[in-house]
Amino acid sequence: MVTDAASEYFAWRHFHPRQAEDPRAVWGAAWLAGGRAALRDSARVVELVPLLAQLLVLLEDGRIEALGRNMDHRPLPAAWLDDDEDECRVSW
């Protein structure tokens, strides 16, 4: 796969030897190649939009949860402060 502009130019020149002498053809091919590259890049961005939207929802959920916890100034119940593990066990 061609990775940089210089190698793309020489690849195009290899397949279009007569057009490589015409500056209008070179500029036209460069314009089309730039358009194709822009479309490829924008297609990649479009693929990221749903992922970014999900990340935003997760961040907002975490922020809202943190705000709710910060606004809650009630004292913790004494049972939560007790570290006795036997109280939490369920026996049948």
Beta strands, then each sheet from edge to edge (+ up, - down):
end
